[in-house]
Amino acid sequence: MRTDSQNPEFEALAMPLFGSLYNFAHWLAQDRTEAEDLVQETYAKALKGFSSFRAGTNFRAWMFRILRNAFLNSRTGLAATATVPLEPESEEELVDTARGTPESLVIASFTREAIQKAIEELAVPFREVLLLADVEEMSYQEIAESLSVPIGTVMSRLARARAAVRKKLVAGGYGQSAAGRS
């Protein structure tokens, strides 16, 4: 008789998500140890509840929802900030990955530290949508499923988060020239 801990279907679906889940947990928790605990709790809860997962639905969104709920249950409030940097290999790669839109070109001129600081200052509901969309590259539908909110809320929060980051970067003088003066 196979136990839940020997479920190859769960393992095949869940293990490829480990890095993404850890990264998201670290952004939310702002602490490596807590992020590790959150990911471990996520996998334990998901394995235990795997029999209730409906085949054909979005497993990735289901796992991120479990992680988010574990995070929310582990905190007394939503005032946590994140510390995992957006880490392209080099400043040149940062510019290369941001080519295309005027907004992305402006953001590319800022240092990673400034972008990280601006993201850290966002309230958790805005930060999590921004991270899921721009770091984890989830679709609006996946984000809506992960956070249990309507797609319109995802779109609104994402627009507001991006605008807030842009405003903080511009108003805060976080650009490369400001970093060069220190």
Buried (B, 14 or more C-beta within 10 A) or exposed (E): EEEEEEBEEBEEBBEEBEEBBBBBBBBBBBBEEBBBBBBEBBBBBBBEEBEEBEEEEBBBBBBBBBBBBBBEEBEEEEEBBBEBBBEBEEEEEBBEEBEEEEEEEBBBBBBEEBBBBBBBBBBBBBBBBBBBBBBBEBBBEBBBBBBEBEEEBBBBBBEBBBEBBBEBBEEBEBBEEBEEEE
